[in-house]
Amino acid sequence: MSQSATLPLIDLHRHLDGNIRPLSIWELAQENNIQLPVSQFQQFIPLVQIQNSEANLIDFLKKLDWGVNVLSSLDNCKRIAFENVEDVFNAGINYAELRFSPFYMAQAHNLPISDVVAAVIDGIKQGVAKYPVKINLIGILSRTFGVENCQIELNALLDHKQHLVAVDLAGDEYNFPGNLFVDHFKQVDNAGLQVTVHAGEAAGSSSIWQAINELKATRIGHGVACVSDQNLMDYMATNQIAIESCLTSNFQTGTIANLAEHPIQTFLANDILVCLNTDDPAVENTELQAEFDIARDIVKLSEPQIQQLKLNALAASFLSTNEKKALLESVK
């Protein structure tokens, strides 16, 4: 057994609402009398799962819409939260931070946004009562819906802040830059929650600088663009600002053209606290172990580098020092 096999398997960048099983979408559509454009489940899979790669991030994000469009009740939201825990367990993951956008989940059927947060929390509680995995929740502000709707979303998340570890800014980074959301993240800071921000995926390194300096992000989702800014890489390494890397996702969104040339190799070489994650497993048709296989076989990371990614995930997690120690002990 390699040394890295004794480290916990951790997924820090995993969207709960981007991991709704195709079969669950299909079943909920039937249950809720929602018309789908095809009559056979097998024909439906290419609509909800990426087959190769999309032209850009926005086309990728459209694939996620099928899942949330069938959530017509709070029980539906609770179900998919529970299934997310089950998926984490089945994937052999020891700890996951599941992020979700309650506004996005509520939108299609006008569900009360704060109640959606509560339903997700209930589903997670039900899941961890059944499966021996550790889960924490991150609330998302979906910038795509605009500044005012993000405030509504933030209010709903803060109603349940004791059940969250952090808040994230996700969605259309290019058209809704982070400087529109400075006030939101002041409120996040006042609430005592951590910050992770999607940046440097669809926009350049200035988006990452802004997330760090103005939104107080200690973790950056994707962060691909920082490879072009040596000062930024140096700053992130010195200040232990983590990058949540997602190999398959970055290829499927068109953020990178070639998996073999993913900058995760460069991030490791620059001593950045970079870790490996799934992003939207059901939409991408991937799991965390498959991402590590890609890291080994295609990106050509060495076994010590794979071990470093796992150690980095533990270090970057929004767990207390005691929780990190306990997690480490639990897999030895």
Sequence and secondary structure as in RCSB ss.txt:
>XXXX:A:sequence
MSQSATLPLIDLHRHLDGNIRPLSIWELAQENNIQLPVSQFQQFIPLVQIQNSEANLIDFLKKLDWGVNVLSSLD
NCKRIAFENVEDVFNAGINYAELRFSPFYMAQAHNLPISDVVAAVIDGIKQGVAKYPVKINLIGILSRTFGVENC
QIELNALLDHKQHLVAVDLAGDEYNFPGNLFVDHFKQVDNAGLQVTVHAGEAAGSSSIWQAINELKATRIGHGVA
CVSDQNLMDYMATNQIAIESCLTSNFQTGTIANLAEHPIQTFLANDILVCLNTDDPAVENTELQAEFDIARDIVK
LSEPQIQQLKLNALAASFLSTNEKKALLESVK
>XXXX:A:secstr
  GGGGS  EEEEEEGGG   HHHHHHHHHHTT   S SSHHHHHHHHS SS  SSHHHHHHHHHHHHHT  SHH
HHHHHHHHHHHHHHHTT SEEEEEE HHHHHHTTT  HHHHHHHHHHHHHHHHHHS  EEEEEEEEEGGG HHHH
HHHHHHHHTTGGG SEEEEES TTTS GGGGHHHHHHHHHTT EEEEEESSSS HHHHHHHHHTS  SEEEE GG
GGG HHHHHHHHHTT EEEE HHHHHHTTS S GGG THHHHHHTT  EEE  BSHHHHT  HHHHHHHHHHTS 
  HHHHHHHHHHHHHHSS  HHHHHHHHHHT 
